[in-house]
Amino acid sequence: MEIVDESFKDDPFMRHGKEPLGKSNSEVWKVARKSDGKVYARKEFPAPRRDNKEMNEKIKKEIFIMTTAKHHHIVKLCGSHYIESSQTIGLLILPVAEMNLAEYLEVWGRNHVNEFEQQKARRNMCQWPPCLFQVLDYLHDAGFRHKDIKPSNILIKDGQVYLADFGISSNFRDSNTSKTKGPAGAITERYIAPEIDNELARGRASDVWALGCTVLEICTVALGENSIEDLNEHLHQGPSSRPTPFCRSPYLVFDWIWLHLVCSGKDEFCRRPIQKMLQLAFLMLDPNPNTRINVRQLVDLLNKLGSNHFHSLGQAACDECKRTSHVPLHNFPLHSVFREEPDGSTYIPLKDNISSKTQDLWEEVKRRWLVSHIWWEMKR
């Protein structure tokens, strides 16, 4: 096939295990090449007919993005092939993950007898958000939108995170705007941004929203007091058994953030980083995409010259992220500056008279929580 690197009559790889590593619109299997034993993760899906232009273009786009996007927190595409006997397309990927973030959060969201291992897992989680900010900044700067950021599309290997599954990603580099309109398509409902839920124009801000949902889930488990199931119950609305999308319950999302701000957690070492991550999650989950923080502004907040308040969070990132992080080359004001207590500890906003009926909820909380905000400055 023209869209892949190689074609084989029979499969030159052997599957490991009885179950795939992951399964959605395609399956991902651990495989070993028969000729040399080299191990990969292989994303497999049925080869489309030649006249199925939409599916062929989708595969070509995924291969192009994975070939073009090179970052230490993005999975690496090592090759693609077509197998005639099974009429299957395979994409060879490294690393072979131990699990995805959704599985990790489920495992470590339970109480474990081995407190040392649980503490290690919680501290690992505190490292990952700044790394994810860096990789999303890279993608957006390169002209790509991921469009389906969620814990199950973030892989974990040797304590590091890797963004994966670019099946519905898009390249906006040659367009006049990064925004598109219309129905959400294949995106996962739980993590859809408000603008997608309302079928309005959406762009890179929608990626930031989805990553904000993911950061909030990381904070939930890293604090050690609640699980993702507890979060689901808190957000749950209506008779459906499916988890309620974050965007449909803004007050409950803020309430969850606030409850975790005041919670001491099970590890004092993690408490302050988690409070800072919750502040960033608040900015990322702004229901208004026009005032929502963008990922470059997030990275600037982590930079030493950008904000001392969040600098320690940036220093929790992996060594490669710290080495390659950039100093802002502009004089723009910071997106937001949070209030602090006189002793430098985290200021927690009052919830008096705030409810699900509060108009412009996020703006009201900003007025209580922030010292300055870029949109306030621009309106002056």
N, C-alpha and C positions, 0 to 999 in steps of 0.2 A: 504493500500500500504506500502511496506517495506521502502520507502524513506522518509516517514513522521512519526510524532509522534503518531497520532491518526487517526481513521477512523470513520465516522458518516454516518448513512443512510440519515438523513436530516440535513440541515444546522442549527447548534446550535447558529448562530449569525444572527443579523438583520442589514441590511444596513441602513445607515443614508444618506439622501439626494437623489437627482435624478441623479446626475452626479458623476463619480469617482473623487477622489482627483488627480489622475494622470493616464495617459494612454500612453503606447508605445507598446511593445510586450506583455504586460500584463496590467491588470487594478488594481489600488489601490483604495480601498473603505474604508471609515470610517464605522466601524461596532461596534455593542454592543452585548456582550454575553447575551443571553436571560435569563440565570439562575441567573446572578448577576448584569447585566448592565455594566460590565467592558468594557471600550471603547478601541479599537485598530485601527490601520490602517492595512488593510489586502490586501496583494498582491495576486491576483487571476489569475490563468491560467488553461487552459484545461489539464486534466490529460493525459499524453502520454500513448500510448499503450505499453505493456510490451516489444514488440520487437523493440520499438524505443529507442535503446540504447543511441543514442546521446542526446536526450532530457532528458532521465532519468538521465544520468550522469551530464548534465548541472544543473538540479534541485538539485541533491545531492551535487554538488560542491558549489552552491550558499548557501545551508543550512549549509554546513560545514564551509564555510568562515564566514558567519554571526554568527555561533555558536562559532567559534574560536576567531574571531577578536573582542576584547572587549576594547572599548575606549570611552571616554565621548563625542567624536564627531562622533561616528558611531552609526547608528540606531541599536536598540536592537531587536533581534529575540526572541519572547516570546513563540513561539510554531508553529507547522505545522500540517496540517490535510488534509484528503481526504474526500470529500462529495460525496457519492455514487449517490444520486438522480440527481445531476447536473454534475457528473464526473469532479469535480473541485478540484484543490489543492489550499490551502490557507496558506500563511505565515503571522503570526500575528506579527506586528511591533510596537514599540514605539520609540520616541513619535509620536503622531498624529500631523503632521505638520500643521502650519497655511497656508504655501505656500512654493513653492520651490524658489531657488535663481533667476531663469530665470523670474518667475512671479514678484518677488520682484523688480528686475532691471527694468522690464517693467513699473510697477506701479510708482516707484519713479524716473524713467527717464523722467516722464512728469512734467510739472510745476504745482504746487499745490498752492492753496490759503493759506493753513495752513503752513506757513513757519516754525513754531516751530516743527511740525511733520516731515517735510522734513529734517530739520536740525538734528533731532534725528535719522532719517533713514540714513543720510549720515555718522553720527558718528558711528552708528552700523556697517556700512560697513567697516570702517577703522579698526575695531577690528577683522574682520573675516579672512583675509589672513594669519596672523601668526598662528591662530588656525588651518587653513587648512594645513599649512606647518607641524604642529605638528602631525596631524592625518595621513598625507601621510607618514611622517617619521616613524610613528608607523607601518603602513601597510608594507612598504618596509622592515623594520627591522624584521618583523614577517614572511617575505617571500612571501608576496602577492603583485600582481599588480592589480590595479583596472580596467584599460583598457578602461574606459568610463567616465572619469571625465568631467563634464560639469555642467553649472548652474542648469539645470533641475534635476540633480542627487544629488544636495545639498539642503537639507531641512532646513527650518527655524521654530523654535519654541521658544517663549519667548526670542527673541533676540540672540539665539545661533544657530550655524550651525551644521548640521549632514550629513555626507557622507552616501549615500544610493545607492541602485541598484547594487548588485554585480553579476548580471546575466551573465556577460561575463568575470568576474575576473578570475585570475589564481594564483595557488600556485607554486612558483619556488623553494621552500625550498629543495626539493629532486632532483633538476636538477643541471647540471653542470653550467648552465647559466640562467639568467632571460630573455634571448632574445629568440624570436621566429621569424619565417620568413613566407612570403606568403601574400595573400590578407588580407585586414583589417577586413573582416567579418562584424559583426553588429555594429562596432564602429561608432559614429556620425561623419560625414564627416567634419563638420565645425571645429572641434577641433583636427583633426588628425595631428600628427607630420610629418615633412618632410620625415622621414625614412619610415613611414607607407605609405604615399602617393606614395613613390617610390618603395614600396614592398621590402624594405631591412630589415635586422634584426632589431628588435626593442625590447626594454626592459623597465626598470624602467624610463629611460629618457623620454619615450613617455608620461608617467603619468605626469612628471614635465612640459612638453610642454603644455599638456591640462590644467593643473592647471594655467600655465602662461597666457594662453588665458583667463581663467576665472578671474584671478586677473586683467588683463587689462580691462575687461568688468566692474568689480567692480570699478576700478579707474575712468572709463569713467562716470559712473553715480554718484559716490560719490563726484566728483569735482563739479557737478551741472550745467555744461555748455552744456553737450551733452547727448544724449540718445543712446541706443544700435542701434536704427534705423539709427542714424547719423553715428555710427561706420560702420554699414553695407554698407551704401552709400559710405563711404570713401574707403572701401576695395573692392567695387564691380568691377568686371571685366567680360566682355563678356555679351552675351545676356540673360543668365540664370537669372531667378528671385530669385533663391536660394542664400542665403548668401555665399560669397566667403570664402573658407577655409583660415584661417590665414596663413598657410604654403605656399600658392601660391602667396603671395604678400608681401615678406619680407620688401621691401622698404616702402610700405604703412603702414605696421605695425610699423616700426621705426618712420616714419613720424607722426603717431598718438601718439606714446609715446612722441615724441619731442614737439608736439603741446600742449599736456597736461602738460608737464614740465614747459612751459613758461606761461601757463594760471593761472591766480590768483584764479579762482574758486569763489564760493559763500560763502565759510565758511573758514575764515583764520585758524581756529582751525584744519581743515582737510588738508590744503594745504601741509604742510611739510610731514606728514605721507604719503600722496598720492604720493608726489615726490619720497619718499624712496621706496614705493611699485612699482612705475614705473621703478626705477632702478633694482629692483629684477625681475620684469617682463621681462626686457631686457635680463637679464642673463638666465631666464627660456626659453625664446623664441629664443635662439641661434639656428640657423638652423642646426648646426653640433652637433649631439648627443654626440660625443666624448668630446667636450669642453663645452657642456651645463652643467650648475650647477646641482648637484644632491640635493636631498631634505635634506640630512644630512648636507651638506654644507650650505644650506639655513638656517637651524635651528641654525647652529654654528654662522652665521652672526648675528642672533638675540640675541645671548647670550652675556651677559655683558662682559665676559672674551674674547669673540671672536671678538666683534666689537662694540665700543662705538657709531659709526655712526648709526647702526641699532638697538641699544639696546632699544631706546624709542619705536620703532615699536613693538618689542617683548613684551614690557610692556603694550601695548594696547590690548594684548590677554586676554582671559577670565581668571579668577582667578585660575581655575584648570590647565590650560596650564602653567601659570606662576609658579604654585606650583610644577608641575611635569617636567618642562623643565630641561634638563641635562646640566651640564658643560662639554665642550669637554674634553675627556680624552686622547687627542693625541696632538702632536706637529706639525701637518701639517699646512702649511700656509693657510690663508684665501683664498677662491676661487677668490675673487676680492676685491680690495680697490678702491673706487671712489675718484676722485678729489673733493676738496671742495674749495669754495671761501675763501679768507682770513678771512672773518667774520664768517666762519663756515656754511654759507648757501649753498644750493645745486648748484653745478657747472653744467651748461648746455652746452653740447658739441656743437661746431660750425657745421653747416650743409654745409659749403662751399664745392662745388664740389662733393657733395654726391647726387647720383640719383639712379634710378632703374637700371642703367647700371654699377654702381660701383661694381667692382669685390671684392669678399670677404667682402661684406658690413659690416657684424657684426664685423669682425676683424678690419676693418678701424675705426669703431665707438669706439671699445674698446681702440684703440691706442689714441683716442682723449679724452676719458672719464675716463679711469682707470689710477691709479697710479701703481698698480701692479695686476698681474693675475697669477693664479697658473700654467697655462700652459706656460707662459713666463718663470717662475722660473724653470720649469722642463726642458726646452730646453737649459738652460744655462750650 
